[in-house]
Amino acid sequence: MDGMKLLKFLCGFGFLAMLASNVWTISHWSESRGVYDDVCYLRQAHLFQKFGLDGLNTDIKRDDDQYLVSKLKAIGFPDWNEVSKIPCHIWMAKTNKYVIQYPPGTGFMLALFPEGSQVIPLYVLASIVAVGFAFLAMSYASTLYSLALVAVFADIAIYLMINPTKASYSMAPTMMVCALAGYLTAKLFAEGSRHRVVLLVLIGC
């Protein structure tokens, strides 16, 4: 094994070690942190699981199974029975509804996992994606300098998957999208004009 391969092996081992550390840390997280935003993202996920794509309709009147109410009670929210004070919901005068104010992407991602155990697998997936892109970047590194850059930025990115990403559930899917956008952007400049239009469309999406 030559020097470059040995360094890549050590970097790869470091990525996997950080991933293992992330998974260990994430596995001890709780979905009930007393944060209002968390409840709203989980409610969006619940609506997707219950109604499918019709879960895009987040009218608070659809809380017929008391999911939102029970979540708010669990975190000690004092005004759980006053619709106008429910967090993360805004009044839409045109439709005469109180609806979730956030885009549905985070709720959709959370809905991919079983209710009651959604946050941990989402963040584990995000960490795995970060490590995957780290290995992809490392495969392109051909010099010691480029490998050093990959190692530094990849380690930082993997660590960011738990702090400060844990501050909001929306940050986990955002980090995955950003990693993909970064890769496609780099590929855009590397490929010249051959796939330029396709890459521009993908980045824009």
N, C-alpha and C positions, 0 to 999 in steps of 0.2 A: 504494500500500500504506500503510494507516494504521499508527500507532505500535504498536498491540496485535498486529496481524498480523506486523509486522516483528520484534517481540520473540519471538513464537511461532516464527517462522522461525529466528531465531537459537538459541532453545532447542532446537528440533528438530535443527538442525545440530550443536549441542553433544552431544545424545544420540547421534547417529549417529557422531560423532567418538569418543566414549567407547566405543561398541560396536566400532568398528574397532580401537581400542586393545586392548580386551578380547580380540577374536578373534586379534590378532597375538600377544598374550601367551600365550593359551591354546594356540595352535598350536605352541608350543615346549615344552609340558608333556610329561612322560613318564608312562606308566602303571606304570612300575616304579620307585617312589620308596622302596622298602624299608619301606613301612608295612604292617603286618599287616592292618589294616582293609581296605585297598585290595584285597588278595588275596581276602579273604572276599566282598566285594561283587562282584568279578569272577567268583568261583566261582559265586555265586548266579546271575549273568547267564549263565554257561556252562551251568548246569543248565537254565535256562529255554530256552536255544537248543537244547539237546540233547533235552530231554524234554517241552517245551511246558509246560503248566500243572502237569504232574507234577513239574516242577522245584521245586515247593514242598516236596517231600521232599528235604531236604538231608543225609540220612544220609551220613556220611563214607565208608561202604562203597561208595557209588555213584561214587567217584572211580576207576572202573575204567580210565579212559584216562590216569590220572596227571596230570590237569590241575592239581589242587591241589598235588601233590608238586612238580611242575616249577616252579610259581610260587614256592613256598616256597624251593626250592633257588636260584632266580634272585635272591632277595633275601638269601641267605645265612642262612636260618633254621636253626639248628644241630640242632633236634630234629624235623626234618621226618618222620622215620620212627617217632615215638612219638605214637600217636593221642591219648593223654591230654594231650599238651602242645601240640597243634595250636591256634593262636590262633583266637579268635572262635567256637569250637565249645564247646558245653556238653553234659554227660552228662544224658540223659533216662532216669531209672531205669524209668519205666513202659513205655517202648518199647524200652529196651535199645539206645539209639542215641546217637551223638555228632552233634549237628546245629548249624547256624549259629544264633547267638543273636539276630541282627538281623531286623527285619521285612523282607519281601521286596520292598518298593516300589522301593528303589534298584537292586536287582539286575534287576528287571523293566524299569526305564527303561534301564539299561545294555544289556540284551538286545535293545533295539530297533535297536542299531547293530552293525556288523560286528565280530567278535572281533578283538582286536588294535588296534582303533581305535574305542574306545567312550567313553572319558573326554572326549576333546577335543570330539567332536560333542555330547555331553550338556551340557557347559558352554557351548558356543556357543549351543545351543538355549536354555539357561537365560538367557543374556545377551540373546538376541533377545526372549524373553518379557518380560524386565524392561523393555526398551526399548519393546516394544509397549504395555505398561501405562503407561509414561511418556507416550507419545503420546496414549493414551486419556485420561489424567488432564489432559493439557494441553488437549485439545479441550473439556473442561468448564470450564477456567479463563476467567473473564469479567472479572476485575479484575487490576490489576497485583500486588496483594498475593497473590491466589490463584495467579497464574502464578509468582511468586517462590517460593512454597512448593513448587509442583510441581517447579520447576527444581532447588531445593536437595535435596529428598528423592529425586527421581528420579536425580540425579547420584550421590548417596550409594548408592542401591540398586544402580545399574549397577556402580559401583566394587566394591561388596561381593560381586558375582558372581565376582570373582577373589581377593579378599582380605577377609575370612578364609574365604570359601566353599570355597576350594581345600583347606582343611585336612581335609575329609572328603567323600567322594563323595556321601554322603547329603544334604549341604547343598544341592546343586544342585536336585534335585527338590523339596526342602523350600522353597526360596526361591520356586519357581514356584507351589507350592500356597499359600504365604503371600501372594503377590501377588494371586492369584485370590480368596483369602478376604478380603483387605483391600478389593478392589474390590466384592465382593458385600456386604460389611458396610456400606460407604459407600452402596451402592445401596439397601440395606435401610432406612436412615434417610431417604434421599432420596425413596423411592417411597411412603412412607406405608404403608398397609395393603393396597394393591392387589395386590402380589405378595409380601406379607410371609411367608406360609406357605412358598411355593416357595423364597424366598431363605433362610429359616431352615433348610429341609431341605438345600439345597445347601451352606450354610456348615457345617452339622453333619456332612455327609459328608466 
